[in-house]
Amino acid sequence: MITLQKVTSKKEMKQFVLFPFSLYKDNSYWVPPIVKDEIASFDPSKNPVFENAEAQFFIAIKNGKIVGRIAAIINCLEVEKQQIKKMRFGWFDVIDDLEVSKALLQQVQKIGSEHHLEYLEGPVGFNNLDKTGVLVEGFNHLGTSITWYNHPYYKEHLEQLGFVKEKEYLENKFQFKNVDGVYFNRMSTLLKRRFQLKALNFTKTKDLLPYVDEMFEVLEKSYGKLSTFVPISKAQIAFFKKKYIRFINPEYIQFVVNINHKLVAFAIVMPSFSSAFQKAKGRLFPFGLFHLLRGRKHGKDVTFYLIGVDPAYQNKGVHAILFDQYAKVFSKKGIVNCIRTPELADNEAIRKIWKNFDPITHKRRSTYKKML
């Protein structure tokens, strides 16, 4: 018999976060989160996302053991302001037992119906800064610290329970040697002169922080028309700064400004922390922080986390200025592989940006939808 238990205590939340550690303990491709950070992200007193969202967390128990988990999420901005009547589910992990998946998803469906929502979609997080999608191809590739990994049967469970694919995401990678530094330097020089633009370079994190708020303004302009975009509050931006910026090399964050010193393009690249997170085993102390700092300084793979160009400057090749800067930085660092986070398969604009690098699609993931 399967019973569902709503998470209401710190002990239960820790069990919720730790469940994947047992589910993937023998899997060399799964990348664990930092337990303390994961728990904090689910705490309404610490994560400002709860100012505009609500969530309930459940664990499934069978024969006295935890066999599954799920988060039921309502983004109030999405539902009330955008009038998208979506019930979200995320942090979905289960053993290979269809009845466990059924019990967890039916609980989320029940909450969605009680709130008069129209459909259920997931796995997704609270907003665009969270992980998204169930992996459907690429199970034999190392995961990243900013994506979910899952067993192949997740897709089968969802489809058997009447869910249909809603959105498809592609994950691509390319070797840094594919980047023609001479070409991008020439294009960058031309574009900066033509549009009176300037690239900003940083060596200290404190110097780039004043630009982060403006970066999110460009992000909203860049991605605001996508079907998946949900506005991000100032409090959430502050939380992002605290959680992520400290671990990113300042020279991996690039900005382009116009003649009025207004930000028109940006990119955030993160060192690939996958191996470091695996070595940390969910803990920053006593040795986890050492592995992360070592990965930050010496890692030879990088992950392109976010890239955005103000619509007024799109289709002008402005991204070439960003890539020119990265070509110079990555050459000094000896970077080997460039990995991209999931991008919507139908996002033609982003695909054009990467076409010069001969990228390989090594993973695919999807969100799944079911009407309520």
C-alpha positions in Angstrom: 0.0 0.0 0.0 1.2 3.5 -0.9 0.6 6.4 1.5 1.3 10.0 0.8 2.8 12.3 3.5 2.7 16.0 3.3 6.0 17.6 4.3 5.3 19.8 7.4 8.5 19.5 9.5 12.3 20.1 9.0 12.9 16.4 9.4 10.4 15.6 6.6 11.9 18.3 4.4 15.3 16.8 4.8 13.9 13.4 3.9 12.3 15.0 0.8 15.7 16.4 -0.3 17.7 13.3 0.5 15.5 10.8 -1.3 17.3 11.2 -4.7 20.6 10.4 -3.0 19.3 6.8 -2.5 17.5 6.6 -5.8 20.7 7.5 -7.8 23.4 6.3 -5.4 24.9 4.0 -8.0 24.4 6.3 -11.0 27.6 8.0 -12.2 25.6 10.6 -14.3 23.5 12.1 -11.5 24.7 15.4 -9.9 23.5 15.9 -6.3 22.5 19.3 -5.0 24.0 20.9 -1.9 21.5 19.7 0.8 21.5 22.8 2.9 20.9 25.1 -0.1 18.2 22.8 -1.4 16.3 22.9 1.9 16.7 26.7 2.1 15.2 27.1 -1.4 12.0 25.4 -0.1 11.8 27.7 3.0 9.3 30.6 2.6 11.3 32.6 5.2 14.5 32.3 3.0 13.4 32.1 -0.6 11.5 35.2 -1.9 9.9 33.2 -4.7 7.2 32.4 -2.1 6.1 36.1 -2.2 4.4 35.2 -5.5 4.1 31.4 -5.3 2.9 28.7 -3.0 4.0 25.1 -2.8 3.2 21.8 -1.1 5.7 19.0 -0.8 4.8 15.3 -0.6 6.7 12.0 -0.1 5.3 8.6 -1.0 5.8 5.7 1.4 5.6 2.0 0.7 6.4 -0.8 3.1 7.9 1.8 5.5 10.3 3.3 2.9 10.2 6.5 1.0 9.7 5.6 -2.7 8.8 9.0 -4.3 8.5 12.7 -3.9 6.9 15.7 -5.6 6.3 19.4 -5.2 2.9 20.9 -6.1 3.5 24.5 -7.2 1.2 27.5 -8.0 2.9 30.6 -9.4 0.4 33.3 -8.5 1.9 35.8 -11.1 1.4 33.3 -13.8 -2.1 32.3 -12.7 -3.5 35.7 -11.7 -1.7 38.3 -13.9 -0.9 36.3 -17.0 -4.1 34.3 -16.7 -2.3 31.0 -17.4 -4.2 28.5 -15.3 -1.3 26.1 -14.8 -0.7 23.8 -11.9 3.0 23.1 -11.8 4.8 20.0 -10.5 8.5 19.7 -9.9 11.2 17.8 -7.9 9.5 14.7 -9.1 11.4 11.5 -8.3 10.1 7.9 -8.0 11.2 4.3 -8.0 10.1 2.3 -11.1 6.5 1.8 -9.8 3.7 3.3 -11.9 1.4 3.3 -8.8 3.8 5.5 -6.9 3.9 8.0 -9.8 0.1 7.8 -10.1 -0.5 8.6 -6.4 1.9 11.6 -6.4 0.5 13.1 -9.6 -3.1 12.6 -8.5 -2.4 14.5 -5.4 -1.1 17.5 -7.5 -4.1 17.2 -9.8 -6.4 17.4 -6.7 -4.7 20.6 -5.6 -5.0 22.0 -9.1 -8.7 21.2 -9.3 -9.3 22.8 -5.8 -7.8 26.0 -7.1 -9.8 25.9 -10.3 -6.8 25.6 -12.6 -7.0 24.1 -16.1 -4.1 21.9 -16.5 -1.1 20.3 -14.9 2.5 20.7 -16.4 5.9 19.6 -15.3 8.4 18.9 -14.2 9.1 22.6 -13.8 10.2 24.8 -10.9 8.8 28.0 -9.6 10.0 30.2 -12.5 12.5 30.5 -15.3 15.6 30.4 -13.1 14.7 26.9 -11.9 15.3 23.5 -13.4 12.9 22.2 -16.0 11.9 19.1 -17.9 12.2 15.4 -17.6 15.2 13.9 -19.4 14.0 11.8 -22.4 17.4 11.3 -24.3 21.0 11.5 -23.1 20.9 9.4 -20.0 24.6 8.4 -20.4 25.8 12.0 -20.3 26.9 13.7 -17.1 24.2 15.9 -15.6 24.7 19.5 -14.6 24.1 21.3 -11.3 21.3 23.4 -12.9 19.3 20.6 -14.5 17.4 17.5 -13.2 18.6 14.0 -14.0 16.2 11.1 -14.1 15.8 7.5 -15.0 14.4 6.6 -18.4 11.1 5.2 -17.0 9.9 8.7 -15.9 8.8 9.4 -19.4 7.0 6.1 -19.6 5.2 6.7 -16.3 3.9 10.1 -17.4 2.7 8.9 -20.8 1.0 5.8 -19.3 -0.8 8.2 -16.9 -2.2 10.2 -19.8 0.3 13.1 -19.9 1.3 14.4 -23.3 4.5 16.2 -24.3 4.0 20.0 -24.0 7.4 21.6 -24.6 10.7 20.2 -25.9 14.1 21.4 -24.8 17.5 20.7 -26.3 20.8 20.6 -24.6 23.8 21.1 -26.8 27.6 21.2 -26.3 30.5 22.1 -28.5 34.3 22.2 -28.2 35.9 25.6 -27.5 38.2 24.9 -30.4 35.2 25.3 -32.7 35.1 29.0 -31.8 36.9 31.2 -34.4 38.4 33.9 -32.2 39.7 35.8 -35.2 36.3 36.0 -36.8 34.6 37.1 -33.6 37.2 39.7 -32.8 36.8 41.2 -36.3 32.9 41.2 -36.0 33.1 42.6 -32.4 35.3 45.5 -33.6 32.9 46.3 -36.4 29.8 46.1 -34.3 31.1 48.2 -31.5 32.0 50.9 -34.0 28.8 50.7 -36.0 26.4 50.8 -33.0 28.6 52.6 -30.5 28.8 49.7 -28.1 31.3 48.8 -25.4 32.1 45.5 -23.7 32.5 45.5 -19.9 35.0 43.2 -18.3 35.3 42.4 -14.6 37.9 40.7 -12.4 36.1 41.4 -9.1 32.6 40.2 -8.3 31.7 43.4 -6.3 32.3 45.5 -9.5 29.7 43.6 -11.6 27.0 43.4 -9.0 25.6 46.9 -9.7 24.7 45.7 -13.2 22.8 42.5 -12.2 19.4 44.3 -11.7 19.7 45.8 -15.2 20.7 42.4 -16.6 17.4 41.0 -15.4 15.6 43.9 -17.2 17.3 42.8 -20.4 16.4 39.2 -19.6 12.7 40.1 -19.3 12.8 42.0 -22.6 14.6 39.1 -24.3 12.5 36.2 -23.1 9.2 38.0 -22.2 7.4 36.8 -25.3 8.3 33.1 -24.8 5.4 30.9 -23.5 7.4 29.8 -20.6 8.4 33.2 -19.2 7.2 34.3 -15.8 8.3 37.7 -14.3 11.1 37.7 -11.7 10.8 40.0 -8.7 13.5 42.2 -7.3 13.6 40.1 -4.2 14.2 37.0 -6.3 17.0 38.8 -8.1 18.7 39.6 -4.8 18.3 35.9 -3.8 19.9 34.9 -7.1 22.9 37.2 -6.5 23.4 35.7 -3.1 23.0 32.1 -4.2 24.9 32.0 -7.5 27.1 35.0 -8.2 29.7 34.1 -5.5 30.5 30.9 -7.3 30.8 32.3 -10.8 34.2 33.7 -12.0 33.6 37.4 -12.6 35.3 37.2 -15.9 32.7 34.7 -17.0 29.9 37.3 -16.8 30.0 39.6 -19.8 28.0 42.8 -20.4 27.6 45.1 -23.5 26.5 48.7 -23.0 25.5 51.4 -25.5 26.8 55.0 -25.8 24.5 55.9 -22.9 26.0 53.2 -20.7 22.7 51.3 -20.9 23.0 47.5 -20.8 21.9 45.9 -24.1 23.3 42.4 -23.9 24.7 40.0 -21.3 25.8 36.4 -20.8 26.5 34.3 -17.8 28.8 31.4 -18.0 29.4 29.1 -15.1 32.3 26.7 -14.5 30.9 23.2 -14.8 30.5 22.1 -11.2 29.2 18.6 -12.0 32.2 16.7 -10.8 32.7 19.1 -7.9 29.1 18.5 -6.7 29.5 14.8 -7.1 32.6 14.9 -4.9 30.9 17.2 -2.4 28.1 14.5 -1.9 25.6 17.2 -0.9 27.7 18.9 1.7 29.7 22.1 1.7 31.7 21.1 4.8 34.2 19.9 5.6 35.4 19.3 2.0 32.6 20.3 -0.4 33.5 23.9 -0.5 37.0 23.0 -1.4 35.8 21.0 -4.4 33.6 23.8 -5.6 36.3 26.4 -5.3 38.7 24.1 -7.0 36.2 23.6 -9.8 35.6 27.3 -10.1 39.3 28.0 -10.5 40.6 25.0 -12.5 37.6 23.5 -14.3 38.1 23.1 -18.1 34.4 22.8 -19.0 31.9 25.7 -18.8 28.1 25.9 -18.9 26.4 28.8 -20.7 23.7 29.6 -18.1 21.9 32.7 -19.5 22.3 34.9 -22.6 20.1 37.8 -23.5 20.0 40.7 -26.0 17.7 43.7 -25.9 15.1 43.3 -28.7 16.2 46.7 -30.1 19.7 45.1 -30.8 18.6 41.6 -31.8 19.4 40.4 -35.3 22.4 42.8 -35.4 25.0 40.2 -34.4 25.6 41.9 -31.0 26.2 38.4 -29.5 29.5 38.4 -31.4 30.9 41.0 -28.9 30.1 38.6 -26.0 31.7 35.7 -27.8 34.8 37.7 -28.6 35.2 38.4 -24.9 34.7 34.8 -24.0 37.2 33.6 -26.7 39.9 35.7 -25.0 39.0 34.6 -21.5 38.6 30.9 -22.4 41.9 30.8 -24.3 43.7 31.9 -21.1 41.8 29.4 -19.0 42.4 26.5 -21.3 38.6 25.7 -21.6 37.8 22.6 -23.5 34.1 22.0 -23.6 31.2 24.5 -23.7 27.8 23.1 -22.5 24.5 24.9 -22.9 21.6 24.7 -20.6 18.2 23.5 -21.9 16.7 25.8 -24.6 13.3 25.6 -26.2 13.5 23.5 -29.4 11.3 26.1 -31.2 13.5 29.1 -30.1 14.9 30.0 -33.6 16.6 33.2 -32.3 18.8 31.3 -29.9 19.6 28.6 -32.4 20.9 31.2 -34.8 23.3 32.5 -32.1 25.0 29.1 -31.8 25.1 28.0 -35.4 28.8 28.9 -35.9 30.0 26.5 -33.3 29.0 23.2 -34.8 27.0 22.2 -31.7 25.9 18.6 -30.9 22.6 17.9 -29.3 23.5 15.4 -26.6 20.3 15.6 -24.5 16.6 16.2 -24.9 14.1 16.9 -22.2 10.4 17.7 -22.2 7.7 19.0 -19.9 4.4 17.0 -19.9 0.9 18.3 -19.6 -2.5 16.9 -18.6 -5.8 18.7 -18.5 -7.6 18.9 -15.2 
